[in-house]
Amino acid sequence: MSALHTFVIPAFIAAILTGHAPAHAQDPGLQSPEVRPAVQPYEITTEGALRRELARGVYQAVYSNTKKSLYIASAELAPDVNGGLIYRLDPSTLATTGLIHTDEKNFGLATDPDGDTLFVTHSLAGAASKIDLASGKVVGRIEFEERSADGSAYGPREILRDAATDTVYVGGVGDPGRIWVIDARDWVVRTSIPDAGKWVTGLLSDPRRNRLYAANGDGEVLVIDTRSHTIQQRWKPAGQEPALLLNLALDESGDRLFVTDHSKLKTVLAVDTRTGKLINRLPVGESLDILYQPGRNALYLSHRDRGMVSIVDATSFQVRKQYRLPPNPNSLLLSPEGDALFVTIKTPFTPDHFASGFGSIARIDLP
Protein backbone atom coordinates (compact mmCIF):
# COMPACT_ATOMS: atom_id res chain seq x y z
CA MET A 1 0.00 0.00 0.00
CA SER A 2 1.30 2.30 -1.32
CA ALA A 3 -0.53 3.70 1.60
CA LEU A 4 -4.03 3.68 0.28
CA HIS A 5 -5.18 0.84 2.38
CA THR A 6 -7.65 0.97 5.21
CA PHE A 7 -9.48 -2.03 6.57
CA VAL A 8 -11.68 -2.94 9.52
CA ILE A 9 -12.51 -6.64 9.71
CA PRO A 10 -15.63 -7.01 11.90
CA ALA A 11 -17.83 -4.45 10.16
CA PHE A 12 -16.62 -5.43 6.73
CA ILE A 13 -17.25 -9.14 7.22
CA ALA A 14 -20.72 -8.37 8.53
CA ALA A 15 -21.39 -6.32 5.43
CA ILE A 16 -20.29 -9.14 3.15
CA LEU A 17 -22.63 -11.54 4.91
CA THR A 18 -25.58 -9.39 3.90
CA GLY A 19 -25.27 -10.62 0.33
CA HIS A 20 -23.07 -11.13 -2.69
CA ALA A 21 -24.59 -9.78 -5.88
CA PRO A 22 -22.93 -10.30 -9.26
CA ALA A 23 -21.66 -7.26 -11.12
CA HIS A 24 -24.25 -5.86 -13.48
CA ALA A 25 -25.05 -2.89 -15.66
CA GLN A 26 -27.07 -0.17 -13.95
CA ASP A 27 -30.80 -0.68 -14.44
CA PRO A 28 -32.46 2.67 -15.27
CA GLY A 29 -35.26 1.75 -12.87
CA LEU A 30 -32.95 1.39 -9.86
CA GLN A 31 -32.72 4.23 -7.39
CA SER A 32 -29.56 6.29 -7.80
CA PRO A 33 -27.10 6.83 -4.94
CA GLU A 34 -28.07 9.53 -2.48
CA VAL A 35 -26.26 12.71 -3.44
CA ARG A 36 -25.61 15.59 -1.06
CA PRO A 37 -26.70 19.13 -1.94
CA ALA A 38 -24.19 21.25 -3.85
CA VAL A 39 -23.58 23.39 -0.76
CA GLN A 40 -22.50 21.24 2.17
CA PRO A 41 -21.40 22.01 5.74
CA TYR A 42 -17.74 22.98 6.10
CA GLU A 43 -15.90 23.21 9.39
CA ILE A 44 -12.52 24.35 10.64
CA THR A 45 -11.77 22.06 13.57
CA THR A 46 -10.22 23.23 16.83
CA GLU A 47 -6.81 21.98 15.66
CA GLY A 48 -7.16 23.72 12.28
CA ALA A 49 -8.23 20.92 9.92
CA LEU A 50 -10.65 21.72 7.09
CA ARG A 51 -13.55 19.27 7.14
CA ARG A 52 -16.75 18.73 5.15
CA GLU A 53 -19.50 16.13 4.97
CA LEU A 54 -19.51 14.01 1.84
CA ALA A 55 -21.36 10.68 1.63
CA ARG A 56 -22.65 7.60 3.43
CA GLY A 57 -19.85 5.07 3.29
CA VAL A 58 -16.63 6.90 2.37
CA TYR A 59 -13.61 4.66 2.05
CA GLN A 60 -10.31 5.25 0.26
CA ALA A 61 -8.84 8.30 -1.49
CA VAL A 62 -6.30 8.84 -4.28
CA TYR A 63 -4.84 11.87 -6.02
CA SER A 64 -4.77 12.28 -9.82
CA ASN A 65 -1.81 14.23 -11.20
CA THR A 66 -3.58 14.52 -14.55
CA LYS A 67 -6.77 15.98 -13.09
CA LYS A 68 -5.10 17.73 -10.11
CA SER A 69 -7.96 16.32 -8.07
CA LEU A 70 -8.82 14.03 -5.19
CA TYR A 71 -11.00 11.00 -5.86
CA ILE A 72 -12.94 9.41 -3.00
CA ALA A 73 -14.55 5.96 -3.18
CA SER A 74 -18.02 5.77 -1.66
CA ALA A 75 -20.17 2.69 -1.13
CA GLU A 76 -23.31 4.83 -0.62
CA LEU A 77 -24.44 2.61 2.25
CA ALA A 78 -28.04 3.73 2.68
CA PRO A 79 -31.34 1.79 2.49
CA ASP A 80 -32.80 1.34 -1.00
CA VAL A 81 -29.74 2.86 -2.68
CA ASN A 82 -28.13 0.88 -5.50
CA GLY A 83 -24.60 1.33 -6.74
CA GLY A 84 -22.00 3.79 -5.54
CA LEU A 85 -20.17 6.99 -6.38
CA ILE A 86 -16.64 8.19 -6.84
CA TYR A 87 -16.36 11.85 -5.87
CA ARG A 88 -13.92 14.24 -7.53
CA LEU A 89 -12.82 17.02 -5.16
CA ASP A 90 -10.70 20.14 -5.31
CA PRO A 91 -7.75 19.25 -3.03
CA SER A 92 -7.46 22.80 -1.67
CA THR A 93 -11.11 23.54 -0.88
CA LEU A 94 -12.57 19.98 -0.83
CA ALA A 95 -15.39 21.22 -3.06
CA THR A 96 -17.02 18.61 -5.29
CA THR A 97 -15.99 19.11 -8.92
CA GLY A 98 -17.32 15.89 -10.43
CA LEU A 99 -19.04 12.55 -9.87
CA ILE A 100 -18.62 9.09 -11.36
CA HIS A 101 -21.65 6.83 -10.91
CA THR A 102 -20.92 3.10 -10.60
CA ASP A 103 -23.34 0.21 -10.68
CA GLU A 104 -21.56 -1.45 -7.76
CA LYS A 105 -20.49 -0.14 -4.36
CA ASN A 106 -16.92 1.15 -4.11
CA PHE A 107 -14.37 0.38 -1.39
CA GLY A 108 -10.68 0.16 -2.30
CA LEU A 109 -9.15 2.69 -4.69
CA ALA A 110 -5.83 3.04 -6.52
CA THR A 111 -4.50 4.95 -9.51
CA ASP A 112 -1.65 4.87 -12.02
CA PRO A 113 1.33 7.28 -11.79
CA ASP A 114 -0.17 9.75 -14.26
CA GLY A 115 -3.53 9.63 -12.54
CA ASP A 116 -5.58 9.08 -15.69
CA THR A 117 -6.98 5.71 -14.58
CA LEU A 118 -8.69 4.53 -11.40
CA PHE A 119 -8.72 0.96 -10.12
CA VAL A 120 -11.55 0.18 -7.69
CA THR A 121 -12.76 -2.84 -5.72
CA HIS A 122 -16.43 -3.73 -5.33
CA SER A 123 -16.20 -5.84 -2.20
CA LEU A 124 -19.85 -6.89 -2.00
CA ALA A 125 -19.94 -7.89 -5.67
CA GLY A 126 -16.67 -9.86 -5.70
CA ALA A 127 -15.28 -7.66 -8.48
CA ALA A 128 -12.79 -4.96 -9.44
CA SER A 129 -13.05 -2.31 -12.15
CA LYS A 130 -10.81 -0.08 -14.22
CA ILE A 131 -12.13 3.44 -14.87
CA ASP A 132 -10.87 5.85 -17.52
CA LEU A 133 -10.89 9.35 -16.03
CA ALA A 134 -11.02 11.07 -19.40
CA SER A 135 -14.47 9.61 -20.07
CA GLY A 136 -15.48 8.71 -16.52
CA LYS A 137 -16.46 5.26 -17.77
CA VAL A 138 -15.70 1.73 -16.62
CA VAL A 139 -13.44 0.23 -19.30
CA GLY A 140 -12.79 -3.13 -17.66
CA ARG A 141 -14.23 -5.38 -14.98
CA ILE A 142 -13.06 -8.62 -13.41
CA GLU A 143 -15.40 -10.87 -11.44
CA PHE A 144 -13.43 -13.17 -9.16
CA GLU A 145 -14.74 -16.73 -9.23
CA GLU A 146 -12.63 -18.44 -6.55
CA ARG A 147 -14.18 -19.40 -3.21
CA SER A 148 -12.93 -19.69 0.37
CA ALA A 149 -12.57 -23.09 2.01
CA ASP A 150 -16.15 -22.91 3.31
CA GLY A 151 -17.50 -22.14 -0.16
CA SER A 152 -18.20 -18.45 0.49
CA ALA A 153 -17.24 -15.78 -2.01
CA TYR A 154 -14.12 -13.68 -1.48
CA GLY A 155 -14.52 -9.99 -0.70
CA PRO A 156 -11.91 -8.13 -2.77
CA ARG A 157 -10.89 -5.12 -0.69
CA GLU A 158 -7.34 -3.77 -0.78
CA ILE A 159 -6.02 -2.73 -4.18
CA LEU A 160 -2.50 -1.61 -5.09
CA ARG A 161 -0.84 -0.68 -8.36
CA ASP A 162 2.86 -1.48 -8.74
CA ALA A 163 4.19 1.05 -11.25
CA ALA A 164 7.46 -0.84 -11.76
CA THR A 165 5.70 -3.88 -13.25
CA ASP A 166 2.40 -2.33 -14.43
CA THR A 167 0.63 -4.76 -12.13
CA VAL A 168 -2.42 -4.35 -9.92
CA TYR A 169 -2.72 -6.48 -6.78
CA VAL A 170 -6.08 -7.14 -5.13
CA GLY A 171 -6.37 -8.72 -1.69
CA GLY A 172 -9.27 -11.10 -1.06
CA VAL A 173 -10.97 -11.39 2.31
CA GLY A 174 -11.59 -15.07 2.96
CA ASP A 175 -10.14 -18.01 4.85
CA PRO A 176 -7.61 -18.68 3.54
CA GLY A 177 -7.10 -15.35 1.84
CA ARG A 178 -5.99 -14.86 -1.74
CA ILE A 179 -4.18 -12.16 -3.74
CA TRP A 180 -4.97 -11.63 -7.40
CA VAL A 181 -2.25 -10.44 -9.79
CA ILE A 182 -3.76 -8.35 -12.60
CA ASP A 183 -2.26 -6.91 -15.77
CA ALA A 184 -3.03 -3.19 -15.39
CA ARG A 185 -3.05 -2.52 -19.13
CA ASP A 186 -5.16 -5.44 -20.38
CA TRP A 187 -7.13 -5.81 -17.13
CA VAL A 188 -6.87 -9.59 -16.99
CA VAL A 189 -5.80 -11.82 -14.11
CA ARG A 190 -2.27 -13.08 -14.69
CA THR A 191 -2.27 -15.40 -11.69
CA SER A 192 -3.33 -15.52 -8.06
CA ILE A 193 -1.50 -16.21 -4.82
CA PRO A 194 -3.40 -18.69 -2.62
CA ASP A 195 -3.03 -19.57 1.07
CA ALA A 196 -2.44 -15.96 2.08
CA GLY A 197 -3.67 -16.44 5.65
CA LYS A 198 -7.00 -15.56 7.22
CA TRP A 199 -8.12 -12.40 5.39
CA VAL A 200 -5.75 -10.25 3.35
CA THR A 201 -5.96 -6.87 5.04
CA GLY A 202 -3.07 -4.70 3.82
CA LEU A 203 -0.80 -4.55 0.76
CA LEU A 204 2.44 -2.62 0.24
CA SER A 205 5.06 -2.76 -2.51
CA ASP A 206 8.84 -2.64 -1.96
CA PRO A 207 10.25 -2.25 -5.49
CA ARG A 208 13.87 -2.07 -4.32
CA ARG A 209 13.63 -5.62 -3.00
CA ASN A 210 11.14 -6.90 -5.61
CA ARG A 211 8.71 -7.55 -2.80
CA LEU A 212 5.04 -7.26 -2.04
CA TYR A 213 4.13 -7.25 1.65
CA ALA A 214 0.70 -8.50 2.71
CA ALA A 215 -0.76 -8.34 6.21
CA ASN A 216 -3.41 -10.77 7.43
CA GLY A 217 -5.66 -11.75 10.30
CA ASP A 218 -3.37 -14.58 11.40
CA GLY A 219 -0.86 -12.00 12.63
CA GLU A 220 1.40 -12.55 9.63
CA VAL A 221 3.26 -10.32 7.23
CA LEU A 222 3.75 -12.24 3.99
CA VAL A 223 6.86 -11.50 1.91
CA ILE A 224 5.99 -12.14 -1.74
CA ASP A 225 8.46 -12.16 -4.64
CA THR A 226 6.97 -9.89 -7.32
CA ARG A 227 8.84 -11.74 -10.07
CA SER A 228 7.59 -15.25 -9.29
CA HIS A 229 4.51 -14.20 -7.28
CA THR A 230 5.26 -16.77 -4.62
CA ILE A 231 5.28 -16.36 -0.85
CA GLN A 232 8.92 -16.41 0.22
CA GLN A 233 8.55 -15.77 3.96
CA ARG A 234 5.81 -15.56 6.57
CA TRP A 235 6.78 -13.23 9.40
CA LYS A 236 4.94 -13.27 12.72
CA PRO A 237 6.29 -10.18 14.48
CA ALA A 238 4.09 -10.68 17.56
CA GLY A 239 5.05 -14.35 17.86
CA GLN A 240 2.22 -16.54 19.12
CA GLU A 241 0.31 -13.60 20.56
CA PRO A 242 -3.06 -13.19 18.77
CA ALA A 243 -2.82 -10.36 16.26
CA LEU A 244 -4.95 -8.99 13.44
CA LEU A 245 -2.49 -7.01 11.37
CA LEU A 246 -3.91 -4.36 9.07
CA ASN A 247 -2.08 -1.61 7.21
CA LEU A 248 1.56 -1.14 6.29
CA ALA A 249 4.12 1.65 5.80
CA LEU A 250 7.75 1.34 4.72
CA ASP A 251 10.85 3.22 5.87
CA GLU A 252 13.05 2.10 2.99
CA SER A 253 16.32 3.71 4.09
CA GLY A 254 15.88 2.55 7.68
CA ASP A 255 14.91 -1.03 6.78
CA ARG A 256 11.75 -0.71 8.87
CA LEU A 257 8.26 -1.91 8.08
CA PHE A 258 5.43 -0.53 10.21
CA VAL A 259 2.18 -2.49 10.59
CA THR A 260 -0.93 -1.54 12.54
CA ASP A 261 -3.22 -3.62 14.74
CA HIS A 262 -6.54 -2.00 15.54
CA SER A 263 -8.33 -4.67 17.55
CA LYS A 264 -6.07 -7.24 19.24
CA LEU A 265 -2.59 -5.88 19.95
CA LYS A 266 -3.90 -2.29 19.66
CA THR A 267 -0.54 -0.87 18.66
CA VAL A 268 1.87 -0.38 15.76
CA LEU A 269 4.72 -2.84 15.25
CA ALA A 270 8.07 -1.88 13.73
CA VAL A 271 9.66 -4.82 11.90
CA ASP A 272 13.19 -5.19 10.49
CA THR A 273 12.81 -5.82 6.74
CA ARG A 274 16.17 -7.63 6.65
CA THR A 275 15.22 -10.24 9.24
CA GLY A 276 11.48 -10.03 9.84
CA LYS A 277 12.15 -9.55 13.54
CA LEU A 278 10.26 -7.16 15.78
CA ILE A 279 12.12 -3.92 16.55
CA ASN A 280 9.55 -1.97 18.59
CA ARG A 281 5.97 -1.78 19.73
CA LEU A 282 5.06 1.85 19.38
CA PRO A 283 3.33 3.46 22.40
CA VAL A 284 0.52 4.87 20.26
CA GLY A 285 -2.48 2.67 21.10
CA GLU A 286 -4.99 1.21 18.65
CA SER A 287 -4.23 2.33 15.11
CA LEU A 288 -5.86 1.69 11.78
CA ASP A 289 -4.21 3.39 8.81
CA ILE A 290 -0.57 4.46 8.64
CA LEU A 291 1.70 6.50 6.36
CA TYR A 292 5.42 7.23 6.64
CA GLN A 293 6.93 10.48 5.33
CA PRO A 294 10.74 10.42 5.29
CA GLY A 295 11.17 14.16 4.61
CA ARG A 296 9.49 15.03 7.90
CA ASN A 297 10.57 11.81 9.65
CA ALA A 298 6.92 11.40 10.55
CA LEU A 299 4.33 8.67 10.89
CA TYR A 300 0.67 9.52 10.35
CA LEU A 301 -1.88 7.33 12.13
CA SER A 302 -5.66 7.12 12.23
CA HIS A 303 -7.18 5.93 15.51
CA ARG A 304 -10.65 4.76 14.64
CA ASP A 305 -11.94 4.08 18.15
CA ARG A 306 -10.62 7.35 19.60
CA GLY A 307 -11.74 9.50 16.67
CA MET A 308 -8.28 10.98 16.25
CA VAL A 309 -5.35 11.31 13.84
CA SER A 310 -1.81 11.50 15.20
CA ILE A 311 1.46 12.82 13.80
CA VAL A 312 4.26 10.81 15.43
CA ASP A 313 8.04 11.29 15.36
CA ALA A 314 9.41 8.25 13.51
CA THR A 315 12.55 8.07 15.67
CA SER A 316 11.37 8.76 19.22
CA PHE A 317 7.76 7.67 18.54
CA GLN A 318 6.53 10.64 20.54
CA VAL A 319 3.30 12.27 19.42
CA ARG A 320 3.93 15.65 17.82
CA LYS A 321 0.31 16.63 17.30
CA GLN A 322 -3.18 15.14 17.31
CA TYR A 323 -6.36 16.10 15.48
CA ARG A 324 -9.83 15.24 16.69
CA LEU A 325 -11.87 13.97 13.72
CA PRO A 326 -14.74 11.90 15.14
CA PRO A 327 -16.42 9.58 14.87
CA ASN A 328 -14.18 7.14 12.92
CA PRO A 329 -11.17 8.45 10.96
CA ASN A 330 -10.36 5.86 8.33
CA SER A 331 -8.00 6.22 5.32
CA LEU A 332 -5.03 8.56 5.02
CA LEU A 333 -3.46 10.15 1.94
CA LEU A 334 -0.57 12.58 1.55
CA SER A 335 -0.66 15.27 -1.13
CA PRO A 336 1.95 14.93 -3.90
CA GLU A 337 3.87 17.89 -2.44
CA GLY A 338 3.75 16.30 1.00
CA ASP A 339 2.34 19.44 2.59
CA ALA A 340 -1.19 18.19 3.33
CA LEU A 341 -2.76 15.09 4.81
CA PHE A 342 -6.23 13.97 3.72
CA VAL A 343 -8.43 11.85 5.98
CA THR A 344 -11.67 10.03 5.20
CA ILE A 345 -13.98 9.84 8.21
CA LYS A 346 -16.66 7.18 8.49
CA THR A 347 -19.73 6.90 10.69
CA PRO A 348 -20.66 3.72 12.62
CA PHE A 349 -22.73 1.00 10.98
CA THR A 350 -26.38 0.47 11.82
CA PRO A 351 -27.55 -3.05 12.81
CA ASP A 352 -28.47 -3.54 9.13
CA HIS A 353 -24.91 -2.62 8.04
CA PHE A 354 -25.75 0.77 6.57
CA ALA A 355 -23.84 3.96 7.38
CA SER A 356 -25.51 5.72 10.32
CA GLY A 357 -24.73 9.16 8.91
CA PHE A 358 -22.76 11.08 6.31
CA GLY A 359 -19.04 10.47 6.30
CA SER A 360 -16.55 13.29 5.83
CA ILE A 361 -13.28 14.26 4.24
CA ALA A 362 -10.70 16.42 6.03
CA ARG A 363 -7.56 18.25 4.96
CA ILE A 364 -4.76 18.85 7.46
CA ASP A 365 -2.09 21.38 6.39
CA LEU A 366 1.26 20.08 7.61
CA PRO A 367 3.70 22.46 9.34
C-alpha positions, 0 to 999 in steps of 0.5 A: 500500500502504497498507503491507500489501504484501510481495513476494519474486519468485523464491520466489513465481514458483517457487510459481506454476509448481507449478500453477494450480488454479481456485477451488473449494468445499472438498471435505469429503474434502480434508485440512484445513490443519495447525493448531497446538496451542492452546498455542504457544511464545512468546518474548521476544527479546533486543531485547524483541519478543514472538514466537510461532509460528503457521503454515506460510506466513504472509504479510500482516497487517491490523487490524480496528477492529470486531473489535479484532483482528489478522488474518493470511493463511496459505497453509498451505504443507505437503504434502497440505494443501489450502486456507488459513487466516486467523488472528484474534489478540489484538493485545496477547498474539498469542493465537489468538482465531479461525480462518477456513478458506478453500478456497484459499491466502491471500497478500495481505490488506486490509480496509475502514476499519471492519474488518468486511470482509477482501479476500484474494488467492489467488495460486496460484488466480488469484483474490481473495475478499471475506470478511464478518467477522461471519459469517466467510464468503466473500461474493464471489470473482473469478477473473481470466481474463486471461493474460500474453504467454506464455499463463500465468495471472497470480498476483494478489498485492498487494491494496489498498483505497482508502477514498476511492473504495471501490475495491480494487486487485489487482496481477497478477504476469505479463509484462507485469503488470496491475492490476485495479480492483474495486468493493469493494461489489459485488465486480466488476471495473470495469476493468483496467490493462494493460502495468504492467511486468514483475510488479506488486510493490507498490501504494500510494494517494496520495489527495491527488494522486488517484494510485495508485503501483505498483512493478514488476520493470522498475525502474519506479514507475507513476503511475496516475490513480485517476479515469481509471485510466490510467498517467500517468507511468513513473518509473525512479528508478535510471535504466538500472541493473537494479532490482526495485522492491518495496514503497512508503511515502509521506511526504505532507508531505515529497513523498517516496516510498520504495521498496525493492529486496531483490535487485538494488539492495539498498537503499531509494530516496527519490523526489520525488513532484513530479518522479519524480527520485531524492533519496537511496539510503538506506544501509540495505542490502537491504530488503523491506517498508517503512512510514513513520510521520510522528509518530515521523519513522521508517521501519520496514524488514524485511531478509529476508536478514539476518533483521532489522527496523530502525527508521530516522530518516527525516531522517538515515537513521541506524538507531535500533534493530534487532530480530533476527527470523530467519529471514525477516521479511516483512510489517510493520503498525503498530497503529492507535495507532502504538505497536506494530509487527507483523511476520510472519516466514516460513521458507525454502521447500523444493525443492518450494516448501513452507514448511520450518517454522512461520512466526511473528508478532512484536509490537514495542512502540515507544518 
